[in-house]
């Protein structure tokens, strides 16, 4: 007759400890995600170029962007729920294809300046305050993911398009 193992009563307890030891998500992160992340893609999205050209007549914007830029190795801004996006619309000359390098293309070198080809997205809470949780902790995104940000647009003192975003859809 086989003798029962001394570990038999301990195994369920160990399994409970292992599964219960995963760190709980920060409630602030959960709250912001629930408020910011959109379940459906907003209609009427425009390119960075279009948003820049409409800045004087329209401040509310729905912008499609590709997370990160070719010019910057880090897509997020440390210490805040802010990040850089480049043109994300498929028909934008800036994104002709994966082998297209705007820095060597004569058209792009003439047309696209750094501030023309990127935008800064600041995620804000319901009161319009910028969220201080890092974008890398708040969002489940990576460089080159396509996002659609809703919010208000402005140009900063350097000429960069800035979106104070109250909603974000990840494609």
FENTAHU-V378199 format. One record per residue. N is the residue number from 0. PHI is phi in radians with two decimals (NA if undefined). Layout:
n->N phi->PHI
n->N phi->PHI
This chain:
n->0 phi->NA
n->1 phi->-1.40
n->2 phi->-1.49
n->3 phi->-1.11
n->4 phi->-1.24
n->5 phi->-1.23
n->6 phi->-1.48
n->7 phi->-0.89
n->8 phi->-1.28
n->9 phi->-1.51
n->10 phi->-1.01
n->11 phi->-1.07
n->12 phi->-1.15
n->13 phi->-1.11
n->14 phi->-1.06
n->15 phi->-1.13
n->16 phi->-1.12
n->17 phi->-1.12
n->18 phi->-1.29
n->19 phi->-1.54
n->20 phi->-1.67
n->21 phi->-1.26
n->22 phi->-1.13
n->23 phi->-1.30
n->24 phi->-1.22
n->25 phi->-0.99
n->26 phi->-1.05
n->27 phi->-1.14
n->28 phi->-1.08
n->29 phi->-1.05
n->30 phi->-1.06
n->31 phi->-1.14
n->32 phi->-1.03
n->33 phi->-1.08
n->34 phi->-1.42
n->35 phi->-1.66
n->36 phi->-1.31
n->37 phi->-1.58
n->38 phi->-1.44
n->39 phi->-2.18
n->40 phi->-1.25
n->41 phi->-1.20
n->42 phi->-1.46
n->43 phi->1.41
n->44 phi->-1.20
n->45 phi->-2.21
n->46 phi->-1.43
n->47 phi->-1.06
n->48 phi->-1.02
n->49 phi->-1.15
n->50 phi->-1.07
n->51 phi->-1.12
n->52 phi->-1.26
n->53 phi->-1.70
n->54 phi->-1.03
n->55 phi->-1.37
n->56 phi->-1.75
n->57 phi->-2.59
n->58 phi->-1.72
n->59 phi->-1.36
n->60 phi->-2.51
n->61 phi->-2.10
n->62 phi->-2.04
n->63 phi->-1.70
n->64 phi->-2.50
n->65 phi->-1.71
n->66 phi->-1.07
n->67 phi->1.58
n->68 phi->-2.40
n->69 phi->-1.23
n->70 phi->-1.46
n->71 phi->-2.07
n->72 phi->-1.34
n->73 phi->-1.86
n->74 phi->-1.48
n->75 phi->-1.77
n->76 phi->-1.88
n->77 phi->-0.96
n->78 phi->1.36
n->79 phi->-2.65
n->80 phi->-1.51
n->81 phi->-2.29
n->82 phi->-2.74
n->83 phi->-1.72
n->84 phi->-2.27
n->85 phi->-1.98
n->86 phi->-0.91
n->87 phi->-2.03
n->88 phi->-1.40
n->89 phi->-1.05
n->90 phi->-1.52
n->91 phi->-1.28
n->92 phi->-1.03
n->93 phi->-1.08
n->94 phi->-2.04
n->95 phi->-0.99
n->96 phi->-3.05
n->97 phi->-1.12
n->98 phi->-1.58
n->99 phi->-1.36
n->100 phi->-2.01
n->101 phi->-1.03
n->102 phi->-1.30
n->103 phi->-1.93
n->104 phi->-1.39
n->105 phi->-1.02
n->106 phi->-1.10
n->107 phi->-1.15
n->108 phi->-1.10
n->109 phi->-1.35
n->110 phi->-1.52
n->111 phi->-1.64
n->112 phi->-1.68
n->113 phi->-0.91
n->114 phi->-1.25
n->115 phi->-1.40
n->116 phi->-1.82
n->117 phi->-2.51
n->118 phi->-2.42
n->119 phi->-1.92
n->120 phi->-1.88
n->121 phi->-1.89
n->122 phi->-1.38
n->123 phi->-2.15
n->124 phi->-1.45
n->125 phi->-1.07
n->126 phi->-1.56
n->127 phi->1.58
n->128 phi->-1.40
n->129 phi->-1.16
n->130 phi->-1.41
n->131 phi->-1.60
n->132 phi->-1.30
n->133 phi->-0.99
n->134 phi->-1.01
n->135 phi->-1.18
n->136 phi->-1.56
n->137 phi->-1.43
n->138 phi->-1.94
n->139 phi->-1.78
n->140 phi->-2.34
n->141 phi->-2.34
n->142 phi->-0.97
n->143 phi->1.42
n->144 phi->-1.17
n->145 phi->-1.70
n->146 phi->-2.22
n->147 phi->-2.12
n->148 phi->-1.87
n->149 phi->-1.92
n->150 phi->2.83
n->151 phi->-1.83
n->152 phi->-1.97
n->153 phi->-2.71
n->154 phi->-1.90
n->155 phi->-1.44
n->156 phi->-1.10
n->157 phi->-1.62
n->158 phi->1.62
n->159 phi->-1.42
n->160 phi->-1.27
n->161 phi->-2.12
n->162 phi->-1.96
n->163 phi->-1.59
n->164 phi->-1.64
n->165 phi->-1.79
n->166 phi->-2.72
n->167 phi->-2.45
n->168 phi->-1.96
n->169 phi->-1.84
n->170 phi->-1.30
